[in-house]
């Protein structure tokens, strides 16, 4: 599922809150990975990257016959830290998991949150993807050089919107871009939104000069011509999209985002292994591989303790980059 219209997003949210469980029992043989009553929390608004990842994973798990049912629900707030606090409070609940990523790592730091990802049970890193630099179809900026030229002249008057709190990927990417363009990061007028869904309306309504978000969130709008793609932030071009990397355009930036799954603390080894095994089987399914291709996501699979070590390293990286940028 990708972003479409505010009405469609509202309908999706209502269905999650009052409708039947998202998934029904699969038809395959029971492999021992099924977790009846499993709930998947999305810590931001419908239509954002965590939301798309969670609903795609749930749908693919159903199609592959891996689950009895998964209910996906949204609990937005404070860049994902409201959902994180809820998750940590569910100590020992082996039927709850949360979609998350680099944005939550940054939000914990920027909001000085009382709960951190070290309080959770790491399950898996799923995907990696590039951010995109986009403007509305009627924007005067037709190339990344047009945009950065105007940005250099008056950084404060060209607000940039991102779908994450300060310290998250949609904040770090334009800050690194500003530094590469010779713009002091402290002069950047960054406006945070709680996910790509909220950000989209501000880009289309010219409330921000440009937006930064994950490629999978805005593919439909780019392909439909509602958004103009100026550049991608990663080390290579995105297949099917006509836009240079920032490095190709002459700006020394190579940046990617990632998303994964964590669970509450206090799980038994059996409960943790069931969640990890479910995600492993999802990862190996044809359905998930097709979703990776369709959404422009790179496979970045990592589970258990290795994922936990990665989370620790990402926390240190966010702190280091923020200090380096003087933020």
C-alpha positions in Angstrom: 0.0 0.0 0.0 1.3 3.5 -0.9 0.1 7.0 -0.2 -2.9 7.9 -2.2 -5.5 10.5 -0.8 -6.4 11.8 2.6 -9.8 10.2 2.3 -8.2 6.8 1.5 -5.8 7.2 4.5 -8.7 8.0 6.8 -10.7 5.0 5.5 -7.7 2.8 6.1 -7.3 4.0 9.7 -11.0 3.5 10.4 -10.9 -0.1 9.1 -8.0 -0.8 11.4 -9.7 0.6 14.4 -13.2 -0.9 14.0 -12.9 -3.6 11.3 -12.1 -7.2 11.6 -8.5 -8.4 12.0 -6.3 -7.5 9.1 -5.3 -11.1 8.3 -7.2 -14.3 8.4 -5.8 -17.8 8.9 -3.4 -18.9 6.2 -4.1 -22.1 4.3 -0.6 -23.6 4.6 0.5 -26.2 7.2 1.3 -25.0 10.7 5.1 -24.5 10.9 5.0 -23.4 14.6 5.6 -19.8 13.7 1.9 -18.7 13.9 1.1 -16.4 16.8 -2.7 -16.1 17.1 -3.7 -12.6 18.2 -0.5 -10.9 17.1 -0.8 -7.1 17.0 1.6 -4.9 15.0 1.9 -1.3 16.3 2.8 1.6 13.9 4.2 4.5 16.0 3.2 7.2 13.4 0.3 8.2 11.3 -1.2 6.2 8.4 0.7 6.5 5.2 4.2 6.9 6.6 7.1 4.5 6.1 6.5 2.5 9.2 2.8 2.2 8.3 3.5 1.0 4.8 6.2 -1.5 6.0 3.9 -2.9 8.6 0.9 -3.3 6.4 2.9 -4.7 3.6 4.5 -7.3 5.9 1.2 -8.2 7.3 -0.4 -8.7 3.9 2.5 -10.7 2.6 2.5 -12.9 5.7 -1.2 -13.7 5.0 -0.5 -14.4 1.3 2.3 -16.7 2.2 0.1 -18.6 4.8 2.4 -17.8 7.7 -0.1 -16.4 10.3 -3.5 -16.9 11.8 -4.1 -13.1 12.0 -2.3 -9.8 12.6 -4.0 -6.6 13.6 -2.1 -3.5 12.5 -2.9 -0.3 14.5 -1.5 3.2 14.7 -0.3 5.0 17.8 1.4 8.2 16.7 3.2 10.8 18.7 6.6 12.4 19.4 8.3 10.9 16.4 7.5 7.3 17.5 8.4 7.6 21.2 4.8 7.5 22.3 4.5 4.1 20.7 7.8 3.1 22.1 6.7 3.9 25.6 3.6 1.8 25.1 5.6 -1.1 23.8 8.0 -1.1 26.7 5.0 -0.9 29.2 3.7 -4.2 27.7 6.4 -6.2 29.5 6.3 -9.9 28.6 3.6 -9.5 25.9 4.7 -11.9 23.2 1.8 -11.0 20.9 2.8 -7.4 20.3 5.5 -6.0 18.0 6.3 -2.5 16.6 7.4 -1.3 13.2 10.3 1.2 13.6 13.5 2.5 12.1 16.2 5.2 12.3 13.5 7.9 12.9 12.7 6.4 16.3 16.5 6.3 17.2 16.7 10.0 16.5 13.4 10.8 18.2 14.6 9.2 21.4 17.5 11.5 21.5 15.8 14.7 20.3 12.9 14.2 22.7 15.0 13.0 25.6 12.5 10.1 25.9 12.3 8.1 29.1 12.3 4.8 27.2 14.9 3.8 24.6 15.3 1.0 22.1 17.7 -0.7 24.6 14.5 -1.4 26.7 13.0 -3.5 23.9 13.5 -7.0 22.5 15.1 -6.6 19.0 13.5 -8.9 16.4 14.7 -7.9 12.9 15.9 -5.2 10.6 14.0 -5.6 7.4 14.8 -3.0 4.8 17.0 -0.2 3.7 16.0 2.6 1.4 17.0 5.9 0.0 15.4 9.2 0.8 14.1 11.3 -2.0 14.2 15.1 -2.5 10.9 16.2 -3.9 8.9 19.3 -4.6 5.3 19.9 -5.8 4.5 19.7 -9.5 4.2 23.5 -9.7 7.4 24.3 -7.9 9.8 26.7 -9.6 12.7 24.3 -8.8 13.2 21.9 -11.7 16.6 20.5 -10.8 18.5 19.9 -7.6 20.9 22.7 -8.5 17.9 25.1 -8.9 16.8 24.2 -5.4 20.2 24.4 -3.7 21.0 27.7 -5.5 17.9 29.3 -4.0 18.5 27.6 -0.7 22.0 29.0 -0.4 20.7 32.6 -1.0 18.3 32.4 2.0 18.3 29.1 3.9 15.7 30.3 6.5 13.1 31.3 3.9 13.1 27.8 2.2 11.6 25.5 4.8 12.3 21.8 4.3 9.8 19.2 5.6 10.6 15.7 6.8 8.6 12.8 8.1 10.7 12.4 11.2 11.7 14.3 14.3 15.1 16.0 14.6 17.8 13.2 14.6 15.7 11.0 12.3 16.5 10.2 8.7 14.4 12.9 7.1 16.1 15.4 9.3 19.7 14.1 9.0 19.6 13.8 5.2 18.8 17.6 4.4 21.3 18.6 7.2 24.1 16.6 5.5 22.9 18.0 2.1 23.1 21.6 3.5 26.6 21.1 4.8 27.7 19.7 1.5 26.2 22.7 -0.2 28.0 25.2 2.1 24.9 26.0 4.1 25.4 26.1 7.9 23.0 23.3 9.2 21.9 25.6 12.1 20.4 28.0 9.5 18.2 25.3 8.0 14.5 25.8 8.6 13.5 22.1 9.2 9.8 21.4 9.9 9.1 17.9 11.3 6.0 15.9 10.5 4.8 12.7 12.1 5.4 10.5 9.1 5.3 10.9 5.3 1.5 11.0 5.2 1.3 14.3 7.1 4.3 15.7 5.1 2.7 15.0 1.7 -0.1 17.5 2.2 2.3 20.3 3.1 4.4 19.6 0.0 1.4 19.6 -2.3 0.0 22.7 -0.6 3.3 24.6 -0.9 3.7 24.9 2.9 7.3 23.8 2.6 9.7 24.5 -0.3 10.7 20.9 -0.5 10.3 17.6 1.3 12.5 14.6 2.2 11.1 11.2 2.7 11.5 7.5 1.8 11.3 6.5 -1.8 8.7 3.9 -1.1 6.3 6.4 0.4 6.0 8.7 -2.6 6.4 6.4 -5.6 2.7 6.8 -6.6 2.8 10.6 -6.4 6.1 10.8 -8.4 4.8 8.5 -11.1 1.5 10.4 -11.3 3.3 13.7 -11.7 2.0 15.2 -8.5 5.5 15.4 -7.1 8.7 16.3 -9.0 11.7 14.2 -7.9 15.0 16.2 -7.9 17.5 13.7 -6.4 17.9 10.6 -4.3 20.2 10.5 -1.3 21.8 7.0 -1.6 24.8 5.7 -3.4 23.0 4.7 -6.6 20.1 5.7 -8.8 16.7 4.1 -8.1 15.6 1.9 -11.0 12.7 3.3 -12.9 13.1 6.9 -11.5 14.7 9.7 -13.5 16.8 11.5 -10.9 20.5 11.7 -10.0 22.1 10.8 -6.7 23.3 13.8 -4.7 26.8 12.6 -5.3 26.2 12.6 -9.1 25.0 16.2 -8.8 28.2 17.2 -7.0 27.1 17.1 -3.4 29.1 14.8 -1.1 26.2 13.0 0.6 25.3 9.3 0.6 22.6 8.5 3.1 20.1 5.7 3.5 17.3 4.8 6.0 16.3 1.5 7.4 13.3 -0.1 9.1 12.8 -3.0 11.4 10.7 -4.7 14.2 11.1 -4.7 17.9 9.0 -6.3 20.7 8.3 -5.6 24.4 10.9 -6.5 27.0 10.6 -9.6 29.2 9.7 -12.1 26.5 10.5 -15.8 27.1 13.1 -17.4 24.7 10.2 -19.3 23.1 8.2 -16.1 22.5 11.2 -14.3 21.0 12.1 -17.3 18.8 8.5 -17.5 17.5 8.6 -13.8 16.4 12.1 -14.1 14.8 11.1 -17.3 13.0 7.9 -15.7 11.7 9.9 -12.8 10.3 12.5 -15.2 8.8 9.8 -17.1 6.9 8.3 -13.8 5.7 11.8 -12.7 4.5 12.2 -15.9 2.5 8.7 -15.7 0.9 8.2 -14.7 -2.8 5.5 -12.3 -1.7 8.0 -10.2 0.4 10.6 -10.3 -2.3 8.1 -8.8 -4.8 7.2 -6.1 -2.2 10.9 -5.2 -1.9 11.1 -4.8 -5.7 7.9 -2.9 -6.0 8.6 -0.4 -3.2 12.3 0.3 -4.1 13.4 -1.3 -0.8 16.8 -3.0 -0.4 17.0 -6.2 1.6 18.8 -5.5 4.8 17.8 -8.5 6.9 19.3 -8.9 10.3 17.9 -10.6 13.4 18.2 -11.1 17.1 21.4 -10.1 18.9 23.0 -8.9 15.7 20.1 -6.5 15.2 20.4 -5.4 18.9 24.1 -4.6 18.3 23.2 -2.6 15.2 20.6 -0.6 17.2 23.3 0.3 19.7 25.7 1.4 16.9 23.0 3.5 15.3 22.3 5.4 18.5 26.0 6.2 18.7 26.0 7.3 15.1 23.0 9.6 15.5 24.6 11.3 18.5 27.9 11.7 16.6 26.3 13.2 13.5 24.2 15.6 15.5 27.3 16.8 17.4 29.3 17.0 14.1 26.6 19.2 12.6 26.5 21.4 15.7 22.9 20.4 16.4 
